Amino acid sequence: MKTLLLAAILGGLALGQEAQKPPEPAKTAEDNKPAAQETKATEEKKTETPAEAATDTQGPFRIEFEVGARWNQGIQGDLNTYRSIVNLGEGPRLMNWDASLEKPSLKWLEKAHFRGYGWGGDPAAWMQFGVEQSKYYRLSIDHRSTAYFSAMPSFANPLIDRGILVNQRSYDTRRRMTDAELTLFPLHRITPYFGFTRDTGVGRGVSNFVSDANEYPVLTNLDDRTNLFRGGVRMEFRSFHLTLEQGGILFRDGQALGTSNRNLGNLTVPYLGQTLFLSNLVQDYSVEGSSVFSKGYVTAQPVSWLDLSGAFQFSQPRNDVTYRQSNQGNFVDIETLLFFNSQNLRILGASNQPHATANFGAELRPYRRFRIIGSIMTDRLHNSSNLVNTPIADRLEWTYNTQQVEAITEVTHRFSLRGGYRYTWGDTLARAPFLVQMTSEHADMKRHSALAGAVYRLTDRISFNADVDITRSDRVLFRTSLSDYERLRMRGRYQVRDNLQLYGTFQYLNNSNPPQLNPYEFRSQQTALGLHWLPRGGKTVQMIAEYARSTIRSDLTFREPQFLSAIDRSFYRENSHNFTGLLTWRMALGWTMQPELSMGGSMFVSNGNRPTNYYQPVVRLRAPLFAHVDLVSEYRWYGVSQPFYLYEGFRSHQGIVGVRVH
């Protein structure tokens, strides 16, 4: 449910992309016209607004930006649920900006740009800087900052029946990623390049300190960082392309749990007559590692009817693990039924993980309307680890391979067929669970898939295409792996007029694992209908709308952890309706520059095991104040309710007022 709900919310947020995403470069009138209207390009340029004409005459330097403030009329309902799903706050915002310079006459600087959006406190912010002189270099720097918050009261909460709405697996973190790449001699056949990526995450959360017979939720500090260095060379020739890359990674992942308060944990009744509790805890682990990797990509066309491609990557990370634990309180050892008051642990470990991936593909065109496409891929992972100064060791071996061949033929210039076969196989060897009387566990996978598809263009305005995947497996690696399933995808498009397009999609997946592979039934289905309407080329009215109906059904048996002999059933069902739409009206009021009004929103309604209702209407107005300055305003209402989880509902009124300078 949460995945579909987030999809609906993201669909609604997409309606406000003008205020959220970086502005696109200015387009000419021809860029916004259907193919049938391209011959009217000269006439359309005559209707260009003064603002557009002014933009074209700004010279080599151009700048646009939008700044404003968001207000929020309080959050009614659960704040943690609101932050886990929406998480938009109040205050001033630099909503987006785009500055560019084009000066071909300069020797060392031909183009430059600086753009971004979402700075000032929003959960997702982005900026990009780039400069280039096409003969000598191209430099691009991309930076993103994203806030991740999750504290849904009903998730991982064993005390919910007691009215305690505290998530015991929550986090509030900020992740920052910076990526830079320098390319030398971009227009040459041989192009060296160098890159650097830094990814960091820091924040706090709640995790469980697990002891025999009880668990204690405590505050947790999270901290991780990764630095990636890479360099290589691209070689472009008429019928041959080769990329070679060498790089290295340095990373660290740390987590620290601590408390000095008396914590009774999740077990509030005495155990064998004694109360278990935690009075002091210092627990932390640190994983530090490094890796050197090599990559190679190649494409070639030795003859006009044959294309070849291949890729290879090898890495060998090494990790060093340090674990430290010191806890005081009253605890019990279930195996001996002895109580103790303190515990101290220090563990060191190390691991190596050689990892190799390779793939090869070919496309043959023996006849003008007939193609054969084949590919093969293999992924091999070996992980060996041990605890320092102990005989304890761990091992993981993983092999995954897939081979596929397809034939495509154009029966007519409007009708084509596709058919093929895919074979997937692999195996894994891992340490067996402690509940099983074995040191290791082995599993195999073999899967056969029949592929088919068709594309039919009834006219230049009407087209259909469909893909079918029928798969049967005699072995799978995991309990929830799909085994015997059928997947169908259908898409259709009808260009009713030059300014009106209708489309529809249908997706269906039906899986049924045979009894020997443990029963698992999964079925999903989605149907969507939409339209794009641009009367008069979208000069006055623009409309987009989409409706989707989806169903999900999952049925799986499992053994209860407390009583391994007891078999229980996990059954989930959901039926949902999802609507997204936006109507934009450019009002002709006799002004030189026209105001623009947009209305629409998103709606998600579902029923089943966890019924959910989500509504997000939106109204947006852009009105010119004077040349190159527009007033921008927006209103949104967020509303979420769950009949079975009323405490997770929320409502919020939000508005944005600002100016756009262009």
N, C-alpha and C positions, 0 to 999 in steps of 0.2 A: 504494500500500500504506500509506504513512504517513498519508494522510487517513482511510482506513478504520480503521487502528489507533488513531488519536487519537479517532475517533468511539466506538470500543469503550471506550477508557479514560474518556472523558467520560461514557459511559453508566454505567460503574462508579462514577465519582465522584458521579454523581447519586444513587446509593443512600445516600450519606452527607449528603444535603442538610440533615437535621436539625441536623448539626453544622457545616455549611458555610455555609448560606444564612441571611439574616436571618429571625428568627421571624415568622410571620404573626400578625395580630391574632387575639385570642381569638374563637372561633366558638361559636355556640349549638348545641344538639343538633340543631336543624332543619337547619343548614347541612350536616351530615354524613350526612343521610339521603337515600335514593333517593326519587323522586317518589311511589312507591307507599306509602311509609311516613310521608308527611308528616302523615297524620291521627293518628299516634301521638306527635306532638310533646309533648303534655302528659305522657304516660306516660314518655317518654324523659328529660324533665327531672328526674323523680323519682330517676333512677339517677345523677345528677350526682355526681362524686366530691367529697370535701371540698376538695381542692386547687382544683378548678374553681370551686366555690362561693366559696372565699376570694378567687380572682382577681376574681370579679364584684363583690366588696364592698370592693375596695381604694380606692374613691373616685376622684376625678378624676385622680390620678397613678398610673401603672402602670409597673413596670420589670421586665424579665427580662434575664438575661445568663448566658452560659456561658463559663467560663474553665477552662483545663487546660493540659496539656503533652503534646507529642508526642515519642516516643522512636523511634529508628531503630537496628536492630541491624546497622549497617554496610551498605554497598552492595557486594555480591559481583558482580563483572563490571565493565563499563565505566561509569565515573561520568558521562562526558559524555553517553552515550546516556540514562542515567537522568535527568539534568538536562534534556535536550532534550524528554523525554516527560512525566515526573512532576514532578520538581523540588520535592518537599516535604522540608523540613528538620526539625531537632529544636528543642526548647526550649519555653518557655511561650507560650501563645497566648490571645488574647481571641477565642474562636471566633465568638461572635455576641452581640449585645445589642439590646434594643428598649425604649426609654423613651418614654412618651407622656403628654400632659397634655390634658385636656378640661375647660375651665372657661368655659361660655357666659356666665356672669355678668360676666366681666371685659370691660372696654370695649375694650381694644386687643389682647388675646390670648385667642382663643377655643380654638384648638388648637395643639399643638406636639408634635413627635416628633423623636427622635434614634435612629437605628438603624445597624447595620453588621455586618460579619463579616470574619474572616480577618486580624486585625491581630496583629503580633508576629513576622513573618518569612515568612509564606506568600507564594507568587508572585502571588496575586490577593487584594486587599483592597478593601473598599468601605465607604463610610459615607454617610449622608444625613441632613440636618437640614432641618426645615421648620417654619414658624410661619404662622399665618393668623388673620385676623379677616374672616370672609366678606363683611362689608359694605364693608370698606375695602381689604384687601390679602391677598396670598398670596405667601410667599417660600419658595423651595426651593433648597437647595444640595446638590449631589451630587459626591462625590470618589471617584476610583478610582485605585489604584496596582497596576500589573501588571508582573511581571518576564518578559522574553522572553530565552530562552537557546536557542541552536542550535549544536551542534558535533558532529553525527553524523560519525563517522570515515570513512564511505564516501562522503560527499557532497563533491563538488568537490575530490577528492584524487587528483591524477595520480601520486602516489608510493606509492599503496597496494600495488602489486605489489612494492615494495621493503621492505614491512613498516613503513612510516612511517604511523601512524594519526593524522594531523593534518589537520583540516579547514581548507582555505585560504579558506573563505568562512563564517566563524563570527562570532557576536556574543553579547554578554552585556549587556543593556540593561534599564533601568527606565523605564517610561512612566507618567506621572501626568497625569490629566485632572480638571479641576474645572469644573463647569457650574452656573451660578446663574441663576435667573429670578425676577423680581419682577413680579407682576400686580396692577394697581390696580383696585379695584371689581369683584371677580370676578363678582358677581351682577347687574351692570348689563348693559344691551344693548351699550354701547360700553365696551370694556375695553382700556386701554393696558397695554403690557408692555415690559420691558427685560430683556436677557439678556447674559451674559458667559461665554465659554468659554476656558479656557487649557489647552493640550495641550503637554507637554514630554517629551522623551526624551533620555536621556544614558546613555552606557556605552562599552564597548570591544569590539573584535573583531579579526579578522584579515582583511586584504584583499590582493590582488595588485597590486604595482607592475609594470606591463606595459611591457617594452622589446622592441625587435626581437630575435627568436630566443630570448627567455627571459622568464620571469616570476618575481618575487621576493615571496613572502608576508611581510608585515610587520604589526606591530601598528597598529591604527587606533583613533582616538578619534572617537566619534559624538556629535553634539549638535544638537538641533533644538527649535524652539519655535514655537507658533502662538497668537496672541491674537485672539479673535473678539468683536466688539461688535455688538449688534443691538438694535433697538427697533421697535415697531410698535403696531398697534391692531387688535383684533378687534371686529367688529360683528355682533351676533346679532339677527335679526328673525324674525318668524314664518315667512316663506317665503324668507328671503334671508340669506346669511352671506358676509361679506367679511373677509379678513385682508390687511393691507398691512404690509410689513416692509422696513426699510432697515438695512444693516449694513456693517461693514468688517472686513478681516482684515489683520493684520501677522504676517509669518512669516519664519523664518530656518532654513536647513538647512546644517549644516557637517560636514565630514569631514576629518580630518587623519591622514596616514600619516607615520611617521618611524622611522628606525633609524640607529644609528651602529656597528653590528656588520657584519662581513664576511658576506655572504649570497651563496651560490652559486646560489640559485634552483632551478628545476626541471630545468635542463639541467646535468647533472653531467659531461658529456664535452666536450672542447675543440671549439670552433667555428672552422673554418679554422685549426686549430693553436693557437688562443689560448683561455684560460679566461675565460669571462664571469663577472663578479661585481658585486655592489653593496656599497659600503663605507659610504656615507652617503646619507641621503635625508630631505628635507623636502618633503612634498607636501600641499597642502591646497586645498580649494575651499569657497567660501561662496556660498550663494544667498539673497539677501534680497529680499523683495517685499511688495507690498501690493495690496489689492483692495477695491473698493466694489461691493456687490451690492444688487439690489432684487428683492423677491419679492411676488407677489400670488396669493391663492387666493380663489375664489368658488364658492359653491353656491347654487342657486336652485330653487324649485318654483313656476313661474308658474301652473300649473294642477295639479289633483290627479293627473293621469295623466302628468306630465312632470317629470323631474328633470334639471337641468343642472349641470355642474361644469367648472371650468377653473383652470389654474395657469400662471404665467409667472415665469421667473427670468432675470436678466441679471447678468453679472459681467464685469469686465475687469481681470484681474490684470496686474501689471507686475513683472518680475523683473530683478534686477541680479546678475550672476555675476562672481566674482573667482576666478581660478585661479592658483596659484603652485607652481612645481616647481624644486627644486635637487637634483641627484643627482651622486654621484661613484662611480667604479669603472672597470670595463672593459666597454664596450658596442660594438655594431656597428650600422651602418646597412645594412640588407639591400639597398637599391636601389643604393648605391654601393660596398658591401662595404668601407667604411672604418671603422676602429676609432677610438673617442674615449674620453676619460677623464672628462669632466664635461659637464653640460647644465644650462641655466638657462632657464626659461620663465615668463612672466607674461602672462596673457590676461584681458581684460575683455570682458564681453558683456552684452546686454540683450535683453529680449523682451516682447512684448505678446500677450495672449491673450483677445480678446473671446469670450464664451461665452454663448449664449442657448438656453434650453430652454422649451418650451411644450407644453401638452396640453389637450385639450378632450374632454369626455364627455357623453353624454346617455342617459337611460333612458326609454323610452316604454312605457306600459301602456294600449294602446287597448282591450283586453278584460281581463276579470277574471283569466283564466288564460293570458294571453299577454303577453310582454315582449320588447322589442327594446333591446339595449344596444350603443351604438357609441362609439368613441373614436379619437382621432388624436393623435399625439405627434411632435414634431420636436426634434432636438438638433443644434446647429450650433456648431462650434468652429473658430476661426481663430488660428493661432499664427505670428507672424513674429518673427525674431530676427536679430541680427547681432553680429559681433565688433567691438569699438570700434576705430576707426582702421584698419579693413581692409575690403576689398570682399567678404569672406566673409559670406554670409547663409544663413539656413535658413528653411524654410517648411513648415507643416502645415495642411491644410484637411480638415475632417471634417464629414460630414453624415450623419445617421441619422434615418430616418423610419419610422413604423409606423402602419398604419390597420387597425382591427378592427371587425367588426360581428357580433353574435350574436343569435339568436332563441331564446327559452325558452318552452315551452308545457307546461302541466300537462294531460296527457291525462286523468288521473283524479286524485283527491286523494292517491293513492299512487304515481303514475307520472308523471314529467316527462322531457321530451327537450330537448336543446340542440344547436344547429347554428350554424356560423358560418364566417367567412372572414377571414384576416389577410394583409395585404400589407405587406412590409418592403422598403425600398429605401434606398440611400445610396451615397456615394462618398467617396474620400479621395485627397489629393494630398500627397506627401511626398518628401523628398530620397531619391534612389536610393542603394543601397549603392555603396561604392567599387569593388567588383568588377564593377559594371555600367557600361557606357560610356554613361550617361545622367545628366543633371543632376537629373531628377525622375522619379517613378514614380506612375502613376495607376491606381486600381482602383475597380470598381463592384460593387454588390451588388443583386440582385433576388431576392426570395424570396416564394413563394406557399404559404399554409398553409390546409388544411381542418381545421376544428374540429368536434368532436362530443362529446356527453356524455349521460348518462342517470342518473336517480336512481329507484330502485325500493324502496318500503317494503312488503315482503310482508305484514308485520304490524307492530304497534306495537313489537315486539321484534326484528324482523329487517329489515335495510336493506342495500342495495347501491348503489354509485355508481361510475361509470367515466367517464374522459375520454380522448379520442383526439386526437392532433395529427399530421397527415400533411403534410410540408413538402417542397417541391421548389424548388431554386434553379438559376438559370442563370449566376449570378456570385456570387463570395464575395470578401471583403476579405483574408483571411489563409489561409495554408496549412492550418491546423488548424481552420478554421471548419467547422461542420456544414453540409452542403449538402442532400443528399437523405436525410431521416430520417423514422422513424415513432416516436412516443412514445405509450405506453399507461400509464395509471394506473387501478388498480381498488382499491376499498376495500369491506369488508364488516363488519357488526356484528351479533352475535347476543346479545341479552339473555336468557340461558337462564333465570335467575331474578332476583329483585330484587337479590340479592347476588352474582351471577355474570355476568360479561360476557366474551364471546369476540370477538376482532376479527382481521382479516387484511388485508394490503395486498400489492399486486403492482405493480411498476414495470418497464417495459421500454423501452429506447432502442436503435434500430438505425440507424446512419448508414453511407452508402456514397457517397463522392464520385465522380462520373464521371471518366473519364480526362482530359477536357479541363480539369478543375479540379484536377488532380494527385490520384492515388489516395490515399484515406484511409478506412480501415475502422475503425469504432468501434462496440462493442456492450456494453451493460451491462444487467443484470437483477437484480432483488432481490425476494425473497418473504419476508414476515414474518408470524408468527402470535403472538398474545399473549392473555393473560387477566388480568382483575381479579376477585379473589374476596374478598368481605367477608362472611363468615358472621355472622349476628346483627348486621348493620350494622357489622361491623368492631370490635365491642367486645372480642372475645377474639383473633381471628386475622385477619390481613390478608395477602394474597398478590398480588404482581404478577410476571409472567414474560413474556419475549418471546424468540423465536428468529427469526433472520434468516439467509437464505442468499442470497449475492450473487455475481455473476460479472462480470468486466471483461475485455474483449479490445480491443486497439488494434493496428493495423497501418498503418505509414506509411513511405513511401520518402523518402530525403533524399540530398543530395550531400555527400560528405565535404569538409570545409573545406580539407584539405591537397591534395586532388586533385579539383577541381571536376568533372572528367569522370566520376568514379567514382560510381555510385549504390549506396547501401547501404540496408538495411532496419532499421527500428525496430519490433520486435514485443514486445508486453507482454500477459501473460495472468495472471489471478488468480481463484481460486475460494475463497470464504471462508465460514465459519460464525461466527455471532455470537450469544451467549446472555447475557441479563441477567435476573436475578431477585432477589427479596427476599421473605422470609417473616418476618412479625412476630407474636409471641405475647405477649399481655398475660396474664401468669400469675395465676391466681386462687388465691392461697395463704391466703385468709382475712384478709389485711391490709386496713387501711383504704385504703391506696394500693398499687396493683399494680405489681410490676416488669415491665419490657418487654424482651424478647429478640428481636433481629433477626439473621437469617442469610441469606446470599446471596452475590452477587458477579457478576463478568463474565468472559466467556471469548471469545477471538477466535483462530481457527485458520484459516490460509489456505495454499494451495499454488499453484504456478505459477512465474513468473520469480523471485519473491522470497518464498518461503514464510516465514511468521511465526507464532509461537505466543505468545499473551499470556493470562495468568491473573491474576485479582484477586479472591480470596475475601475476604469481610468478615463479621465478627461484631461486634454492637453490643449493649451492655447498659445499660439505664437503670433504676436502683433508687432508690426514695425513701429518703432518710435520715431526714428528719423534715419537718414542714410547710414547704412552699415551698422545700425544698432536695432535689435529686436528685443521685445519683452517676451520672456518664456515663462510659462506657468503650468503646473500639473497637479492634479488631485488623484489620489489612489485610496481605496479602502480595501483592507485585508481582513478576511473573516474565515476562520477555521473552526469547525465543530465536529466532534466524534461522539455519537450517542452512547457508546459503551465506555468512553473515556472522557467524560465531561470536563474533568480537571485539566485536560490538555487543549481545550479550546482557547481562542483569543480573537480579539477584534482591534483594529487600529485604523485611524484616519491620518492620512499623510498628505502633505502638500509641498510643492517646490515653487519658488519664485526667484527669477534671476534675469540676467540679460545675456544676449548673444551678440558678440561683436565680430563682424566679418568684413 
